[in-house]
Amino acid sequence: MVKRSPLDNRATSDVAWARYRRLMRGMALVSAGAVVLALGWLRYTLGDQLTIHMIIATAAGVGLSVMLGAALMGLVFLSSGSGHDEAIEDPFEDDPDMKNER
């Protein structure tokens, strides 16, 4: 029999996804701050050599990298915090050979 995940429950799911969205909103602010710091550092070090193309590339690269990391880590926290991780079936649970490897 397949174990049910806590995320199958609508109330638990709503709370978990609301927490994830709140985390992502906060990380969007952190990402914007990282972009501003990166652009400020480039402006300080390069001066007038900073081109619009470099500004766009830096903003996209730094901003999207921070948001991707936040999204992936947020999903790990969502999975762990909601109990979804404990709901998996271990296919090697009864295998004596695999117990020695743990």
C-alpha positions in Angstrom: 0.0 0.0 0.0 1.3 3.5 -0.9 1.8 5.8 2.0 -0.1 9.1 1.8 1.9 12.3 1.9 0.9 15.1 4.2 0.8 17.3 1.1 -2.2 15.3 -0.1 -4.2 17.0 2.7 -5.5 20.4 1.4 -5.0 22.3 4.7 -1.4 21.1 5.2 -0.6 21.8 1.5 -2.0 25.3 1.7 0.1 26.1 4.8 3.2 24.6 3.2 2.9 26.4 -0.1 2.0 29.7 1.7 5.3 29.4 3.6 7.2 28.7 0.4 5.7 31.7 -1.3 6.6 33.9 1.7 10.2 32.5 1.6 10.4 33.3 -2.2 9.1 36.9 -1.7 11.8 37.4 0.9 14.5 35.9 -1.3 13.4 38.2 -4.1 14.4 41.1 -1.9 17.7 39.4 -1.1 18.2 38.8 -4.8 17.6 42.4 -5.6 20.0 43.4 -2.9 22.7 41.1 -4.3 22.2 42.6 -7.8 22.6 46.1 -6.4 25.7 45.1 -4.5 27.2 43.4 -7.6 26.5 46.4 -9.8 27.8 48.8 -7.2 31.0 46.8 -7.0 31.4 46.7 -10.8 30.8 50.5 -10.9 33.4 51.0 -8.2 36.0 48.8 -9.9 35.4 49.6 -13.6 34.2 53.2 -13.4 33.1 54.4 -16.9 33.9 51.1 -18.6 30.6 49.6 -17.3 28.4 49.1 -20.3 24.6 48.5 -20.5 25.3 45.0 -21.7 27.4 44.2 -18.7 24.7 45.7 -16.4 22.0 43.5 -18.0 24.2 40.4 -17.9 25.2 41.0 -14.3 21.7 41.7 -13.1 20.3 38.6 -14.9 23.1 36.3 -13.8 23.3 37.3 -10.2 19.5 37.8 -9.7 18.5 34.5 -11.4 21.3 32.5 -9.7 20.2 33.7 -6.2 16.5 33.0 -7.1 17.3 29.5 -8.5 19.2 28.6 -5.4 16.4 29.9 -3.2 13.7 28.1 -5.1 15.6 24.7 -4.9 16.4 25.1 -1.2 12.9 26.3 -0.5 11.5 23.1 -2.1 13.9 21.0 0.1 12.5 22.9 3.2 8.9 22.4 1.9 9.4 18.7 1.5 11.1 18.2 4.8 9.0 20.6 6.8 5.6 19.2 5.6 6.5 15.5 6.3 6.5 14.7 2.7 10.0 13.1 3.0 8.8 10.6 5.5 6.0 9.5 3.3 8.2 7.7 0.8 8.4 4.0 0.4 11.9 2.6 0.9 12.3 -0.2 -1.7 15.4 -1.6 0.1 13.7 -1.7 3.6 13.6 -5.5 3.7 16.8 -6.1 1.7 19.5 -7.4 4.2 22.3 -6.5 1.8 21.3 -2.8 1.8 21.1 -2.7 5.6 24.9 -3.2 5.8 25.5 -0.2 3.6 23.6 2.3 5.7 
